[in-house]
Amino acid sequence: MLIAPPRTERADAGFTIIEVLIALAVVAVGIVAIESVMSTNVRGVRAMEQHASLKRAAQAVLATGIPRRADLEPGTLSGQLGDYRWQVDVGPLGGDWAPASVDAAWIPELVRVHVQSPGGAAVELRTIRLMHRPQQ
């Protein structure tokens, strides 16, 4: 007994070239959309990592770049921590503000820490430190 091969002349026997091209176009659009989302995500993660690194450098300068209270004086200090440049400005709190009591042993000073990354991003932290009143 002879078995006849299946008939391929039917209309639903396979895909036409147009159907294949449409399917490929849909897949290509999907891949491009996924790539766009992934590249945006990578840029966002990179920016967050750089920001976190800049904040860590600023905290390190805040912890190590500011002299001890006994050595702290008004003025500007600067330096470099790895690739990050930093500057510490110590000055009066509120400009020319001075406490009303002349016999105060301590006066508050504003300490500004400015750190700049190699890429140009910058952060500024401010804190207040008590300093011995200069002898008059």
N, C-alpha and C positions, 0 to 999 in steps of 0.2 A: 503494500500500500504506500502510495506516494502522499507525502504531506506537502501541501501548498504553502509557500511563504506568505507571511501576513501581508495584506494589501496596504500599500503606503499611499494610495491615491486619495485617501479620504481627506477631508478638509481639516480635521483635527489631528492629523497624523504627526505634526511637529510644529516648531516655531518658525515664523517667517523671519526674514532678516530685519524687518521693521520692528518686530516685537523684541528681538535680541538687542537692537540698538537702543530702544526705549528703556529696556531693563538696565543696560550698561550706563545710560545717562542718569537714571535714578540712583544707581549705586555710586556713580561718580559724585553726584551732588551730595549724597549722604557722607561720603568720605571727606569731601571738602568742608562740610559743616562740622564734622567731628574734629578735623585738623584745626579749624579756626577756634573752636572752643578750647582745645588742648593748648594752642599757642597763647591764647589769652590767659589761661590758667598758669602756664609756665612763667609768663611775664609778671603776673600778680605774685606768685610765690617768690620769684627773684627779688621783686621790690620789697616784699615783706622781710626776706632774709637780710637785705641790705639795710633796711630800717632797724631791724633787731641788732645787727652788728654795730650800727652807728650808736644806738642806745647803750649797748654794752660798753663801747669805747667811752662814751660820755660818763657812764657810771664809774668806770675805772679811773677816769681823770678826776671825777668828783671825790673818789675815795683816796687816790694817791697823789694827784696833782696839786691839791690845796695843802699848803704847809700846815704844820701843827699850830694849834691856837697860840702858843707862845711865840711862834715865828711869823704869824700872820700879820701883814702890814698892808695898808692901802697901796694900790698900784696895780700893775699888770704883770702877769707871768705868762709865758708861752712855751710851747714845746711840741714834741711829736711822740705819739704812741703808735708804734707800727707805722702804718701808712696814714694815720689820722693826725691832722694838725689840731692843736687845742690852744685856747687862750683863757686865762682866768683873770677876771677884773674884780678887784676888791675896792669898794667905795662906800660912802655913807649911805645909809638906808634913807630913801626919800630925799635925795639931793643934799641940801644944807641943813637937814634936820639935826637937832641936837636935843638930848634929854634936858628937861627943865631942872632936874637936880644936878648940881655941879659936883656933889660928892659921890656920884655913882662910879663904882669901880669898873663897870663893864659898859660898853656901848655896842649896840647891834650894827653890824656892817653887812651890806648886800654883797654876795659873792655870785658873780655870773660866770658860768662855764660854757664856752662856745667851742664846739667840736665840729670839724669839717672832714668829710670823707674824701678819698682820692677822686671820686666821681663828681664832687662838688656839692653833694647833699650836706646839709648842716643841721645841727640841733643846738638849742641853748637851754641850759638848766639854770635855775636860780635858787639860791638858798640863803639863809641868814646865819651868820656866825657871830658869837659874842667875842669882842676883843677887849683887852685891857685899855682903859682910858689912858691916853698919853698924859704924862706928868706935866703939870702946868706950873 
